[in-house]
Amino acid sequence: MREAWTLAGAALAPAIWGSTYLVTTELLPPGFPLMAGVLRALPAGLLLLLCVRRLPPLSWVGRLLLLGGLNFTVFWALLFVAAYRLPGGIAATLGATQPLMVLMLSQWLLGAPWRGASVIAALAGLFGVALLLIEPDMQLDSAGVVAALGAAGSMALGSVLTKRWRPPVSALTFTAWQLVAGGILLLPVALLLEPGFPAPSWRNVAGYLWLGGAGAALTYWLWFRGIEIFGPTRVSALGFLSPLSAVLLGWLWLDQSLSALQLFGTGVVLLSVWSSQRVARSARAFKGISGGSRA
């Protein structure tokens, strides 16, 4: 039962991340995406650090800077470049290649087996996201495409290394360390590229509180906890729920329409997530049985 709740929490994380577009467009000042990333990561990380009251050892600083850079700094910076240069549907679809990247990186860095069923489920999820978001008249921009794929690759590598470099601390502590590292690295970039940040209104503050609290502190703790228990391959497949959540929130709150093709894409995404979890659960059960028989 505890594992089921952990998996549900990991699934909740991308569902909440799907609200980022809605909150950004409705509550945040336009033109300051990097500073939004700083205000999302650094205060949340410092708050968690006050809760856990544990600083990382010096031997871990280098790894934490790399993990924070991959999972937050590079990921968010490239994500915003892609968002500015590509239609949202194209950017989100390219970002949905992350589970495939995690499959390859997990085999290389963790020695995880390459399962055909997992690849098929990841491709199905990518296809479902494309049905949800891509429109026929969308145009590509080469720099935007590279940025979107780079963002997906950064988060994929960060997720796999989070599993490989697991320190002997709680998932909450590990999340706090990474958020602080990522926010510190992103701050000078934001100050350099986005001068003149305005004094926030109460509406802006509400948006930053949501993105920093639910959208960072809570969700990344749930996400990293899921990776700790289930591994990056199984958890990354849940990421398809993020664009699905974004589309559904747009339909509920912004009165955006849903076509029959998008409804079909919704079904494909849900089937992909269910299939990926079923494959991972079966493989885990088989591993447990075979391990028991050898004992």
GIHU-V955424 format. One record per backbone hydrogen bond with DSSP energy under -0.5 kcal/mol. NH is the residue of the N-H (numbers start at 0). CO is the residue of the C=O. Records with the same first field share a line. If there is no record, write none. Layout:
BEGIN
NH = CO + CO
END
This chain:
BEGIN
4 = 0
5 = 1
6 = 2
7 = 3
8 = 4
9 = 5
10 = 6
11 = 7
12 = 8
13 = 9
14 = 10
15 = 11
16 = 12
17 = 13
18 = 15
19 = 16
22 = 18
23 = 19
24 = 20
25 = 21
26 = 22
27 = 22 + 23
31 = 28
35 = 31
36 = 32
37 = 33
38 = 34
39 = 35
40 = 36
41 = 37
42 = 37
44 = 40
45 = 41
46 = 42
47 = 43
48 = 44
49 = 45
50 = 46
51 = 47
52 = 48
53 = 48
59 = 56
60 = 57
63 = 59
64 = 60
65 = 61
66 = 62
67 = 63
68 = 64
69 = 65
70 = 66
71 = 67
72 = 67
73 = 68
74 = 68 + 69
75 = 71
76 = 72
77 = 73
78 = 74
79 = 75
80 = 76
81 = 77
82 = 78
83 = 79
84 = 80
85 = 81
86 = 138
90 = 86
91 = 87
92 = 88
93 = 89
94 = 90
95 = 91
96 = 93
97 = 94
99 = 96
100 = 96
101 = 97
102 = 98
103 = 99
104 = 100
105 = 101
106 = 102
107 = 103
108 = 104
109 = 105
110 = 105
111 = 105
114 = 112
115 = 113
118 = 114
119 = 115
120 = 116
121 = 117
122 = 118
123 = 119
124 = 120
125 = 121
126 = 122
127 = 123
128 = 124
129 = 125
130 = 126
131 = 127
132 = 128
133 = 129
137 = 134
144 = 140
145 = 141
146 = 142
147 = 143
148 = 144
149 = 145
150 = 146
151 = 147
152 = 148
153 = 149
154 = 150
155 = 151
156 = 152
157 = 153
158 = 154
159 = 155
160 = 156
161 = 157
162 = 158
163 = 159
164 = 160
165 = 162 + 163
166 = 164
168 = 166
173 = 169
174 = 170
175 = 171
176 = 172
177 = 173
178 = 174
179 = 175
180 = 176
181 = 177
182 = 178
183 = 179
184 = 180
185 = 181
186 = 182
187 = 183
188 = 184
189 = 185
190 = 186
191 = 187
192 = 188
193 = 189
204 = 200
205 = 201
206 = 202
207 = 203
208 = 204
209 = 205
210 = 206
211 = 207
212 = 208
213 = 209
214 = 209
216 = 211
217 = 212
218 = 213
219 = 215
220 = 216
221 = 217
222 = 218
223 = 219
224 = 220
225 = 221
226 = 222
227 = 223
228 = 224
229 = 225
230 = 225 + 226
234 = 230
235 = 231
236 = 232
237 = 234
238 = 235
239 = 236
240 = 237
241 = 238
242 = 238
243 = 239
244 = 240
245 = 241
246 = 242
247 = 243
248 = 244
249 = 245
250 = 246
251 = 247
252 = 248
253 = 248 + 249
255 = 249
262 = 258
263 = 259
264 = 260
265 = 261
266 = 262
267 = 263
268 = 264
269 = 265
270 = 266
271 = 267
272 = 268
273 = 269
274 = 270
275 = 271
276 = 272
277 = 273
278 = 274
279 = 275
280 = 276
281 = 277
282 = 278
283 = 279
284 = 280
285 = 281
286 = 282
287 = 283
288 = 284
289 = 285
290 = 286
291 = 287
292 = 288
293 = 289
294 = 290
END
